[in-house]
Amino acid sequence: MFKRDWDRRTCAKRGHTTYAPSESHLRERLHAATALGDAWRCLRCGDFALGAPDGSGPAANAPLVPRGKALRDLFILRFLAVERVLRGVLIILAAWAVWKFSNSQNAVRDLFDQDLTAFKPVADHFHYDLDHSPVVDTIRKTFDYRHNTLVIVAAALLAYALIELVEGVGLWLGRRWAEYLTVIATAAFLPLEVYELTEKVSAFKIATLLLNVLAVLWILVSKRLFGLRGGVEAFEAERHSASFLEVETAAGTV
C-alpha cells in the first residue's frame, strides 16, 4: 500500500531545515564530514544536506519543525484555511452587493418593472402568469426591505466574512487560537445550515454541511481542544515527541 512521505515531500518543495546544536553529543549525531564538505541532517526528513546549517545554538532553541503526523495535520489545516479565505472573499462580495443594492433600490425596482413589462407578452404566449410568479414575488419582496435593514444585513455579512478571513489566516499559520475560533464559529452556524437544507436541498449545501461537521470533529479530536484526549499538555507532548532533535536526544541517552 502506498504511503505518502510527508517529510520528504515537503523538503523536496521547500528545502531542508538544518541546525547545529551546541551540545557535542547531538552535534556529532547531526553532522557528517564528506568529500564535498560538511553535511547536516535535516530536522524534518532526517536526510543529510550539504552546506552550512541554517542555524546553531542550544538544542532547546532549535526550531520545532513539523514532522510526520504533525506535518500532515498542518497540510489539512491549510486546506481548511484556503476554503475559509475563499468563502470570506465571496461573502465580502455578497455584502458589497447588498450595500450597493440598498443605495439604488428604487432604480433597480424601476428597471425590474420595465423589463417585466417587456417580457409580459412572451410570458402570456407561453401561458405563464408573471404577476403571480413565486420568483417574481420573492424579488419584489426584496424591494420592500427598508434601507436600514439592508445595511444591517450587509454589515452582518461583512462581520461574518472577517471571521472567516481571520480563521483562514490563523489556520494557515497553525495557531491554536484559530483552531478554537474555527470550531466555535463553525459549530455556531451548523444549525443555520441544517435549516437551509430543510428549505431547499442541494448537493452544494450537503457537501458544505458535511465538510464543516468533519472539520469541527477532526480539529476537536486531533488538536485535543477543550481538554479532549489530555488537552494542550498531551498535544504539546505529542508534538515534541515527534521532534527530530527530541528523537536524537533520546537515542543518544540509550
C-alpha positions in Angstrom: 0.0 0.0 0.0 1.4 3.4 -1.0 2.2 5.6 2.0 2.9 9.3 1.4 6.2 10.5 2.9 5.1 14.0 4.0 8.5 14.9 5.4 10.5 14.3 2.1 7.6 15.7 0.0 7.8 19.0 2.0 11.6 19.1 1.9 11.5 18.5 -1.9 9.4 21.6 -2.3 10.8 23.9 0.4 14.3 22.6 1.0 15.8 21.1 4.1 15.9 22.6 7.6 19.2 22.1 9.3 20.5 23.1 12.8 23.9 22.8 14.6 23.3 22.2 18.3 25.9 23.4 20.8 25.7 20.1 22.7 28.6 18.0 21.4 26.8 14.6 21.5 23.9 15.9 19.5 26.2 17.8 17.1 28.1 14.6 16.3 24.8 12.8 15.5 23.6 15.5 13.2 26.9 16.3 11.4 28.9 14.4 8.8 32.1 15.2 7.0 32.1 14.3 3.3 34.5 14.7 0.4 32.2 17.5 -0.8 32.2 19.3 2.6 30.2 19.3 5.8 26.7 17.9 5.8 23.9 18.3 8.4 20.9 16.2 9.0 17.6 17.8 8.1 15.3 18.3 11.2 12.3 17.3 9.0 13.2 14.3 6.9 16.5 13.2 8.5 18.5 13.2 5.3 21.9 14.8 5.2 22.2 18.1 3.3 25.5 19.6 2.2 26.4 23.1 3.3 26.3 25.3 6.4 23.5 24.7 8.8 20.5 27.1 8.8 21.0 27.9 12.4 23.0 27.0 15.5 22.9 27.2 19.3 21.5 25.2 22.2 19.2 22.3 21.2 16.4 23.9 23.2 16.4 26.9 20.9 16.2 24.8 17.7 13.1 25.4 15.6 10.3 22.9 16.2 9.9 21.6 12.7 6.6 19.8 12.0 7.2 16.1 11.0 5.1 13.1 10.2 1.6 13.4 11.6 2.1 17.0 12.6 3.1 17.9 9.1 0.1 16.0 7.6 -2.2 17.8 10.1 -0.7 21.2 9.0 -1.5 20.4 5.4 -5.1 19.6 6.3 -5.4 22.9 8.3 -4.1 24.8 5.4 -6.6 23.2 3.1 -9.3 24.4 5.5 -7.6 27.8 5.6 -7.8 28.3 1.9 -11.5 27.2 2.0 -12.2 29.8 4.7 -10.4 32.6 2.9 -12.2 31.9 -0.4 -15.6 31.8 1.5 -14.7 35.1 3.2 -14.0 36.8 -0.1 -17.3 35.6 -1.6 -19.2 36.8 1.5 -17.5 40.2 1.2 -18.7 40.4 -2.4 -22.2 39.5 -1.3 -22.0 42.2 1.4 -20.9 44.7 -1.2 -23.8 43.7 -3.5 -26.4 44.1 -0.7 -25.0 47.5 0.3 -24.9 48.6 -3.4 -28.5 47.4 -3.8 -29.6 49.3 -0.6 -28.3 52.6 -2.1 -30.0 52.1 -5.5 -33.2 50.2 -4.5 -35.6 52.4 -6.3 -33.6 52.5 -9.5 -33.4 48.7 -9.6 -37.1 48.4 -8.8 -38.0 50.7 -11.8 -35.6 48.7 -14.1 -37.1 45.4 -13.0 -40.7 46.7 -13.6 -39.7 47.9 -17.1 -38.1 44.5 -18.0 -41.1 42.7 -16.6 -43.4 44.7 -18.8 -41.3 43.9 -21.8 -41.3 40.2 -21.1 -45.1 40.0 -20.3 -46.2 39.4 -23.9 -43.8 36.5 -24.2 -44.9 35.1 -20.8 -48.6 35.4 -21.9 -47.8 33.5 -25.1 -46.5 30.5 -23.0 -49.4 30.9 -20.5 -47.0 31.9 -17.7 -48.5 34.3 -15.1 -45.7 36.7 -14.3 -48.0 38.7 -11.9 -48.3 35.7 -9.6 -44.9 34.0 -10.1 -43.2 32.9 -6.9 -39.9 34.1 -8.3 -41.2 37.5 -9.2 -42.9 37.8 -5.8 -39.7 37.0 -4.0 -37.8 39.6 -6.0 -40.5 42.2 -5.3 -40.4 41.5 -1.6 -36.7 42.4 -1.5 -37.6 45.8 -2.9 -39.8 46.4 0.1 -37.0 45.9 2.6 -36.0 49.1 4.4 -32.7 50.7 3.6 -31.5 50.4 7.2 -32.4 46.7 7.2 -30.3 46.0 4.1 -27.4 48.0 5.6 -27.6 45.8 8.7 -27.6 42.7 6.5 -24.5 44.0 4.7 -22.7 44.7 8.0 -23.6 41.3 9.3 -22.2 39.6 6.2 -19.1 41.7 6.4 -18.6 40.7 10.0 -19.0 37.0 9.1 -16.5 37.4 6.3 -13.9 38.9 8.6 -14.3 36.0 11.0 -13.8 33.6 8.1 -10.7 35.5 6.9 -9.2 35.6 10.5 -9.9 31.9 10.8 -8.1 31.3 7.4 -5.0 33.3 8.3 -4.8 31.7 11.8 -5.2 28.1 10.4 -2.6 28.7 7.7 -0.1 29.8 10.4 -1.1 26.8 12.6 -2.2 29.0 15.5 -4.1 27.2 18.3 -6.4 30.1 18.9 -7.6 29.8 15.3 -8.5 26.2 15.9 -10.7 27.2 18.8 -12.2 30.0 16.8 -12.9 27.7 13.8 -14.6 25.1 16.0 -16.8 27.6 17.8 -17.7 29.7 14.8 -18.4 26.7 12.5 -20.4 24.9 15.1 -22.5 28.0 15.8 -23.6 28.2 12.1 -24.3 24.5 11.7 -28.0 24.9 12.9 -28.5 27.5 10.2 -27.0 25.2 7.5 -29.4 22.4 8.6 -32.3 24.9 8.5 -31.3 25.9 5.0 -31.4 22.2 3.9 -35.0 21.9 5.3 -35.9 24.8 3.0 -34.2 23.5 -0.1 -31.9 20.6 -0.6 -28.9 20.9 -2.9 -25.6 18.9 -3.4 -23.6 22.0 -2.6 -25.4 22.6 0.7 -25.0 19.0 1.7 -21.3 19.0 0.8 -20.7 22.2 2.7 -22.5 20.9 5.8 -20.6 17.6 5.8 -17.2 19.5 5.3 -18.0 21.7 8.3 -19.1 18.8 10.5 -16.0 16.8 9.6 -13.7 19.9 10.1 -15.2 20.5 13.6 -14.8 16.9 14.7 -11.3 16.5 13.2 -10.0 19.7 14.8 -11.5 18.8 18.2 -10.1 15.3 18.3 -6.7 15.7 16.5 -5.8 19.0 18.3 -7.2 17.9 21.7 -9.2 21.0 22.1 -11.3 21.8 25.3 -9.3 19.2 27.2 -10.1 16.2 24.9 -7.6 13.4 25.0 -5.4 15.1 27.6 -5.8 18.6 26.3 -3.0 21.0 25.4 -0.4 19.2 27.6 -0.9 16.0 25.7 -0.9 17.8 22.4 2.4 19.6 23.1 3.9 16.3 24.4 2.9 14.5 21.2 4.3 17.3 19.1 7.6 17.4 20.9 7.9 13.6 20.8 7.9 13.8 17.1 10.7 16.4 17.0 13.8 15.2 15.3 16.1 16.7 18.0 14.0 15.1 20.7 14.3 11.7 19.0 18.1 12.1 18.6 18.4 13.2 22.2 16.6 10.1 23.4 18.6 7.9 21.1 21.9 9.4 22.5 21.0 8.6 26.0 20.3 4.9 25.4 
